[in-house]
Amino acid sequence: MCGIAGIFHLETAKPVDPARVQAMIDAMPHRGPDGTGVWTAPGVGLGHCRLSIIDLAGGAQPMANADKSLIVTYNGEIYNFAEVRAELEARGHQFRSHSDTEVLLHAYRQWGEGCLERFNGMFAFALYEPATQSLWLVRDRLGVKPLYYAQVSDGSLIFGSELKALLAHPLLRREPDLRAVEDYIALGYVPDDACIVAGVKKLGAGEHLRLVRGRELPPQRRWRDVSFAERSAAKPAALAEELVALMRDAVRLRMVADVPLGAFLSGGVDSSAVVAMMAEQNAQAVKTCTIGFDVGSLDERQYADHVARRFATDHRTRIVSPDDYGLLDRLVGHFDEPFADASALPTFRVCELAREEVTVALSGDGADEAFAGYRRHLFQHRGEGLRGMLPQGLRGPVFGALGRTVRATAGSGHR
């Protein structure tokens, strides 16, 4: 995890104070403990704080290409960078480092905005092109890496990986967005199309924004979306094989690192699958870690221990209290926006435990939803089948009552 921040003057090429960009970077030191960098030119300033994962010596940022015609500050990882680099080298491109950041620069030089379609990864970056006086802000397909931005009163646009980077700029007004407060009350979090601070926006998943000096701020554009319209006609067995193959490939790509690597292990569907596939592809024992609770009804260590023994991992466990409220102030500082999910407490603690021995940790967040790992998903699946068997007039009364019963009994536990 790295952090990026910057300032771009939309109207005229006013000087940018490097100290102001540095202050934005300094607001999020946890994102990049291995070094910081600031680059400025008339009308633009880019900053970066680095967590070194690939090419520890040669990947410092902001990074320019050989003729200084492109400069980028980038947070993330292009998992297939080696394949993209090989294709670029075959086209005559020459590289000075082994970093995926340099691959991004050369890919843009070769394919322009079409380079995004060639990347398999998670990223947020800002790429400045002096010849066109333009800044290109980009966020990955699923929005894994965040990017906030806002216009301020001196005619500039400021951006950063975290809201606190923008708050470090003295011209950002600190007023709440009441619509975002409503969103939070309804959802338990502030969604991507809103921000708790008025005037601040988030680049959405799979979106990009092209800023050109002298032109008005354009709307965000989507470069990739997830479609659920196309349904496969393959049989379940074939789909299962394809899923396992895709997961194996995804895990393999994410294990490319020049630093110690590990995994979170809860014993659930998601993390157990990730650890199993890591163990398949690693000659050494996978480093895993688990958070347990001192309340028996909440403690799932037995499942994690079973998986750790099955795949002979180098496993560590730490016990925390479910009412570890002393952590709340730190969590508020890290999340920036309100977040009403109690899982943030153990998630922070398992990250803390993992960081004692590894720099990169794989996790399975989201798989319980994708693989129907909760009872409520099973109830919904069965209910959809029954609903299709009933006449339209009976569906409302029958399933309204059933839905109220399910909400009262399903909970959120694993099946």
C-alpha positions as CSV (number, residue, x, y, z in Angstrom):
1,M,0.0,0.0,0.0
2,C,1.4,3.4,-1.1
3,G,-0.1,6.8,-1.0
4,I,-0.4,9.5,-3.6
5,A,-1.4,13.1,-3.5
6,G,-1.1,16.2,-5.7
7,I,-2.2,19.6,-6.9
8,F,-3.1,20.6,-10.5
9,H,-4.0,24.2,-11.5
10,L,-6.8,24.1,-14.0
11,E,-6.8,27.6,-15.2
12,T,-3.2,28.9,-15.4
13,A,0.2,27.3,-14.6
14,K,0.6,28.9,-11.1
15,P,3.6,27.8,-9.1
16,V,3.0,24.9,-6.7
17,D,4.7,24.9,-3.3
18,P,6.5,21.6,-2.8
19,A,6.0,21.9,0.9
20,R,2.2,21.9,0.4
21,V,2.4,18.6,-1.5
22,Q,4.7,17.2,1.1
23,A,2.2,18.1,3.9
24,M,-0.5,16.2,2.0
25,I,1.8,13.1,1.8
26,D,2.9,13.5,5.5
27,A,-0.8,13.3,6.5
28,M,-0.8,9.5,5.6
29,P,2.7,8.1,6.7
30,H,1.2,4.7,7.4
31,R,0.6,4.2,3.7
32,G,4.3,4.5,2.8
33,P,7.0,4.0,5.5
34,D,9.8,3.3,3.0
35,G,10.2,6.8,1.6
36,T,8.5,9.9,0.1
37,G,9.0,12.0,-3.0
38,V,7.6,15.2,-4.4
39,W,7.9,16.5,-8.0
40,T,6.7,19.9,-9.1
41,A,6.5,21.9,-12.3
42,P,4.6,25.1,-13.3
43,G,1.0,24.4,-12.4
44,V,1.4,20.9,-11.0
45,G,2.8,19.0,-8.1
46,L,2.8,15.2,-7.5
47,G,3.6,13.4,-4.2
48,H,4.2,9.9,-3.2
49,C,4.8,7.8,0.0
50,R,6.1,4.3,-0.7
51,L,5.6,0.9,0.7
52,S,8.3,-1.1,-1.2
53,I,7.0,-4.4,-2.6
54,I,8.6,-4.8,-6.1
55,D,12.1,-3.5,-7.1
56,L,12.9,-2.2,-3.7
57,A,15.9,-0.1,-5.0
58,G,14.6,1.1,-8.3
59,G,10.9,2.0,-7.9
60,A,11.1,5.5,-6.3
61,Q,8.3,7.9,-7.2
62,P,7.1,10.2,-8.6
63,M,8.7,8.5,-11.6
64,A,9.4,10.0,-15.0
65,N,10.2,8.3,-18.3
66,A,13.6,8.7,-19.9
67,D,12.7,11.9,-21.8
68,K,10.6,13.4,-19.0
69,S,7.6,13.5,-21.3
70,L,5.5,11.6,-18.7
71,I,5.5,11.7,-14.9
72,V,3.4,9.4,-12.7
73,T,2.6,8.9,-9.0
74,Y,1.0,5.5,-8.5
75,N,-0.5,3.4,-5.8
76,G,-1.1,-0.3,-6.4
77,E,0.3,-3.2,-8.3
78,I,0.0,-4.4,-11.9
79,Y,0.0,-8.2,-11.4
80,N,0.8,-9.0,-15.0
81,F,3.5,-6.4,-15.4
82,A,6.1,-8.9,-16.4
83,E,3.9,-10.0,-19.4
84,V,3.2,-6.4,-20.4
85,R,6.8,-5.5,-20.1
86,A,7.8,-8.4,-22.4
87,E,5.4,-7.2,-25.0
88,L,6.7,-3.7,-24.7
89,E,10.3,-4.8,-25.0
90,A,9.4,-6.7,-28.1
91,R,8.2,-3.4,-29.6
92,G,11.5,-1.7,-28.8
93,H,10.9,-0.2,-25.4
94,Q,14.0,-0.1,-23.0
95,F,13.6,-0.2,-19.3
96,R,15.8,1.2,-16.5
97,S,14.2,-0.6,-13.6
98,H,12.3,-3.7,-12.7
99,S,9.2,-1.9,-11.3
100,D,5.7,-2.1,-12.5
101,T,5.6,1.7,-12.3
102,E,7.9,2.0,-15.2
103,V,5.8,-0.5,-17.1
104,L,2.8,1.8,-16.6
105,L,4.7,4.7,-18.2
106,H,5.9,2.7,-21.2
107,A,2.4,1.2,-21.6
108,Y,0.8,4.6,-21.8
109,R,3.4,5.8,-24.3
110,Q,2.6,2.8,-26.5
111,W,-1.2,2.5,-26.2
112,G,-2.4,5.7,-24.6
113,E,-5.6,5.3,-22.5
114,G,-6.0,1.9,-24.0
115,C,-3.2,0.7,-21.7
116,L,-5.8,0.2,-19.0
117,E,-7.3,-2.8,-20.8
118,R,-4.0,-4.6,-20.7
119,F,-3.5,-4.2,-16.9
120,N,-4.5,-6.9,-14.4
121,G,-4.2,-5.2,-11.1
122,M,-5.4,-2.8,-8.4
123,F,-4.3,0.8,-8.8
124,A,-5.0,4.5,-8.5
125,F,-2.6,6.8,-10.2
126,A,-2.1,10.4,-11.6
127,L,-0.1,10.7,-14.8
128,Y,1.0,14.1,-16.0
129,E,1.8,14.9,-19.6
130,P,3.7,18.2,-20.0
131,A,3.2,18.4,-23.8
132,T,-0.6,18.5,-23.4
133,Q,-0.7,20.2,-20.0
134,S,-3.0,17.3,-18.8
135,L,-3.3,15.2,-15.8
136,W,-5.0,11.8,-16.0
137,L,-6.5,10.4,-12.8
138,V,-7.4,6.6,-12.9
139,R,-8.9,4.1,-10.5
140,D,-8.9,0.3,-11.0
141,R,-11.8,-1.9,-12.2
142,L,-13.2,-2.7,-8.8
143,G,-12.1,0.3,-6.9
144,V,-9.7,-1.5,-4.6
145,K,-7.5,1.6,-4.4
146,P,-9.1,4.8,-3.3
147,L,-8.8,8.3,-4.9
148,Y,-10.4,11.5,-3.5
149,Y,-10.4,14.9,-5.2
150,A,-11.8,18.4,-4.8
151,Q,-11.6,21.8,-6.4
152,V,-10.4,24.6,-4.1
153,S,-10.7,28.4,-4.2
154,D,-7.3,29.1,-5.9
155,G,-8.4,27.4,-9.1
156,S,-6.7,24.1,-8.4
157,L,-7.8,20.5,-8.1
158,I,-6.3,18.6,-5.2
159,F,-6.3,14.8,-4.9
160,G,-5.1,12.1,-2.6
161,S,-5.4,8.4,-1.6
162,E,-7.1,9.4,1.6
163,L,-9.4,12.2,2.7
164,K,-6.9,13.3,5.3
165,A,-4.4,14.2,2.5
166,L,-7.0,16.7,1.2
167,L,-7.7,18.0,4.6
168,A,-4.0,18.9,5.0
169,H,-4.5,21.5,2.2
170,P,-5.5,24.8,3.9
171,L,-8.0,25.9,1.2
172,L,-10.3,22.9,1.6
173,R,-13.4,23.9,3.4
174,R,-14.3,21.6,6.3
175,E,-18.1,21.3,6.1
176,P,-20.2,18.1,6.3
177,D,-22.2,16.9,3.3
178,L,-25.7,16.2,4.8
179,R,-26.6,13.8,2.0
180,A,-23.6,11.7,2.9
181,V,-24.7,11.7,6.5
182,E,-28.1,10.3,5.4
183,D,-26.3,7.7,3.3
184,Y,-24.3,6.7,6.4
185,I,-27.4,6.4,8.6
186,A,-29.1,4.2,6.0
187,L,-26.1,2.1,4.9
188,G,-23.6,2.1,7.8
189,Y,-20.9,3.6,5.5
190,V,-20.5,6.5,3.0
191,P,-20.7,5.1,-0.6
192,D,-18.4,5.9,-3.5
193,D,-20.7,8.5,-5.0
194,A,-20.6,10.6,-1.9
195,C,-18.2,12.0,0.7
196,I,-18.7,13.1,4.3
197,V,-16.9,16.4,3.5
198,A,-18.8,18.7,1.2
199,G,-17.2,19.4,-2.1
200,V,-15.0,16.3,-2.1
201,K,-15.6,13.6,-4.6
202,K,-14.3,10.0,-5.1
203,L,-13.2,8.6,-8.4
204,G,-15.5,5.6,-8.8
205,A,-14.5,2.0,-9.5
206,G,-13.4,1.7,-13.1
207,E,-13.5,5.4,-13.7
208,H,-11.0,8.0,-14.9
209,L,-10.8,11.7,-15.2
210,R,-8.8,13.7,-17.8
211,L,-7.9,17.3,-16.7
212,V,-6.6,19.7,-19.3
213,R,-5.3,23.1,-18.3
214,G,-7.5,25.9,-19.6
215,R,-10.6,23.7,-19.8
216,E,-13.5,23.2,-17.4
217,L,-13.4,20.2,-15.1
218,P,-15.0,17.3,-17.1
219,P,-17.3,14.6,-15.7
220,Q,-15.8,11.3,-14.6
221,R,-15.8,8.6,-17.4
222,R,-16.1,4.9,-16.9
223,W,-13.4,2.8,-18.6
224,R,-14.6,-0.6,-17.3
225,D,-17.8,-1.9,-15.7
226,V,-18.9,-5.2,-14.3
227,S,-21.7,-6.8,-16.4
228,F,-24.0,-9.5,-15.1
229,A,-26.1,-9.6,-18.3
230,E,-24.1,-12.5,-19.9
231,R,-25.0,-15.9,-18.5
232,S,-22.8,-18.9,-19.1
233,A,-24.5,-22.0,-20.5
234,A,-21.8,-24.3,-19.2
235,K,-22.6,-27.1,-16.8
236,P,-21.9,-26.7,-13.1
237,A,-18.9,-29.0,-13.1
238,A,-17.2,-27.1,-15.9
239,L,-17.9,-23.8,-14.2
240,A,-16.4,-25.1,-10.9
241,E,-13.3,-26.1,-12.8
242,E,-13.0,-22.7,-14.4
243,L,-13.5,-21.0,-11.1
244,V,-10.8,-22.9,-9.4
245,A,-8.4,-22.2,-12.3
246,L,-9.1,-18.5,-12.1
247,M,-8.6,-18.4,-8.4
248,R,-5.3,-20.3,-8.7
249,D,-4.1,-17.8,-11.3
250,A,-5.3,-14.9,-9.2
251,V,-3.4,-16.1,-6.1
252,R,-0.3,-16.9,-8.2
253,L,-0.2,-13.3,-9.5
254,R,-0.6,-11.8,-6.1
255,M,2.3,-13.8,-4.7
256,V,4.8,-11.8,-6.8
257,A,6.7,-9.7,-4.3
258,D,10.3,-8.9,-3.2
259,V,9.2,-8.8,0.5
260,P,7.9,-11.3,3.0
261,L,4.4,-12.5,2.1
262,G,1.6,-14.1,4.2
263,A,-2.2,-14.4,4.6
264,F,-5.1,-13.7,6.9
265,L,-6.8,-16.9,8.0
266,S,-10.3,-16.9,9.6
267,G,-11.3,-20.4,8.7
268,G,-14.1,-19.2,6.5
269,V,-14.8,-20.0,2.8
270,D,-12.7,-17.1,1.6
271,S,-9.4,-17.1,3.5
272,S,-9.3,-20.9,3.6
273,A,-9.4,-21.1,-0.2
274,V,-6.7,-18.5,-0.5
275,V,-4.4,-20.2,1.9
276,A,-4.9,-23.6,0.3
277,M,-3.9,-22.2,-3.1
278,M,-0.9,-20.3,-1.6
279,A,0.3,-23.6,-0.1
280,E,0.0,-25.3,-3.4
281,Q,2.3,-22.8,-5.1
282,N,4.8,-22.2,-2.3
283,A,7.7,-24.5,-1.3
284,Q,7.9,-22.9,2.1
285,A,5.3,-22.8,4.8
286,V,2.7,-20.0,4.3
287,K,2.7,-17.5,7.1
288,T,-0.8,-17.2,8.4
289,C,-2.4,-15.3,11.3
290,T,-5.8,-15.4,13.1
291,I,-7.6,-13.2,15.6
292,G,-9.5,-15.1,18.3
293,F,-12.0,-13.7,20.8
294,D,-12.2,-14.3,24.6
295,V,-16.0,-14.9,24.1
296,G,-16.7,-18.5,23.0
297,S,-19.7,-17.7,20.8
298,L,-17.6,-15.4,18.7
299,D,-14.4,-17.4,18.5
300,E,-13.7,-19.2,15.3
301,R,-10.1,-20.2,15.9
302,Q,-10.9,-23.9,15.7
303,Y,-11.7,-23.6,12.0
304,A,-8.6,-21.6,11.3
305,D,-6.5,-24.0,13.2
306,H,-7.9,-26.9,11.2
307,V,-7.0,-25.2,7.9
308,A,-3.5,-24.3,9.3
309,R,-2.8,-27.9,10.2
310,R,-4.2,-29.2,6.9
311,F,-1.8,-27.0,4.9
312,A,1.1,-27.0,7.4
313,T,1.2,-23.2,7.6
314,D,3.4,-21.1,10.0
315,H,0.5,-20.1,12.0
316,R,0.1,-17.4,14.7
317,T,-2.9,-16.4,16.8
318,R,-3.7,-13.5,19.0
319,I,-6.7,-13.1,21.4
320,V,-8.6,-9.8,21.5
321,S,-11.6,-8.7,23.3
322,P,-14.7,-7.9,21.2
323,D,-15.1,-4.7,23.2
324,D,-11.7,-3.4,22.3
325,Y,-13.0,0.1,22.3
326,G,-9.7,1.7,23.1
327,L,-8.9,1.2,19.4
328,L,-11.8,3.4,18.2
329,D,-9.8,6.7,18.0
330,R,-7.2,5.1,15.8
331,L,-9.8,3.6,13.6
332,V,-11.6,6.9,13.1
333,G,-8.3,8.4,12.1
334,H,-7.6,5.7,9.5
335,F,-11.1,5.4,8.0
336,D,-11.5,9.2,7.5
337,E,-15.3,8.7,7.0
338,P,-17.9,7.1,9.4
339,F,-18.0,3.3,9.2
340,A,-20.4,1.2,11.3
341,D,-19.0,-2.3,10.9
342,A,-17.7,-3.8,14.1
343,S,-15.5,-6.1,12.1
344,A,-13.1,-3.2,11.7
345,L,-11.8,-3.9,15.2
346,P,-10.6,-7.5,14.6
347,T,-9.5,-6.6,11.0
348,F,-7.2,-3.9,12.4
349,R,-5.8,-6.4,14.9
350,V,-5.1,-9.1,12.4
351,C,-3.3,-6.6,10.2
352,E,-1.3,-5.5,13.2
353,L,-0.4,-9.1,13.9
354,A,0.5,-9.9,10.2
355,R,2.8,-6.8,9.9
356,E,5.0,-8.1,12.7
357,E,6.4,-10.7,10.2
358,V,5.2,-9.9,6.6
359,T,4.8,-6.8,4.4
360,V,2.1,-8.2,2.1
361,A,-0.8,-10.3,3.3
362,L,-3.5,-11.9,1.0
363,S,-7.0,-11.9,2.3
364,G,-10.4,-13.2,1.1
365,D,-12.6,-10.2,1.7
366,G,-15.9,-10.4,-0.3
367,A,-15.8,-14.2,-1.0
368,D,-18.5,-15.0,1.5
369,E,-20.8,-12.8,-0.5
370,A,-19.6,-14.1,-3.9
371,F,-19.7,-17.8,-2.9
372,A,-22.9,-17.6,-0.8
373,G,-21.1,-18.3,2.4
374,Y,-23.9,-17.0,4.7
375,R,-27.2,-18.6,5.7
376,R,-29.1,-15.6,4.3
377,H,-27.8,-16.4,0.8
378,L,-29.0,-20.0,1.1
379,F,-32.4,-18.8,2.3
380,Q,-32.6,-16.3,-0.6
381,H,-31.7,-19.0,-3.2
382,R,-34.4,-21.3,-1.9
383,G,-36.9,-18.5,-1.7
384,E,-36.3,-17.6,-5.3
385,G,-37.1,-21.1,-6.4
386,L,-40.3,-21.2,-4.4
387,R,-41.4,-17.7,-5.6
388,G,-41.3,-18.9,-9.2
389,M,-43.7,-21.7,-8.4
390,L,-46.5,-19.5,-6.9
391,P,-49.0,-17.4,-8.7
392,Q,-48.3,-13.6,-8.7
393,G,-51.2,-12.8,-6.3
394,L,-49.8,-15.1,-3.6
395,R,-46.2,-14.0,-3.7
396,G,-46.6,-10.7,-1.8
397,P,-48.4,-12.1,1.3
398,V,-46.5,-15.4,1.5
399,F,-43.0,-14.0,0.9
400,G,-43.6,-10.8,2.9
401,A,-44.2,-12.9,6.0
402,L,-41.4,-15.3,5.2
403,G,-38.9,-12.4,4.7
404,R,-39.7,-11.0,8.1
405,T,-39.1,-14.4,9.6
406,V,-35.8,-14.9,7.8
407,R,-34.5,-11.5,8.9
408,A,-35.3,-12.4,12.5
409,T,-33.5,-15.8,12.4
410,A,-30.9,-15.8,9.6
411,G,-28.3,-13.6,11.2
412,S,-24.9,-13.3,9.4
413,G,-23.1,-16.5,10.5
414,H,-21.7,-19.1,8.2
415,R,-23.8,-22.0,7.1
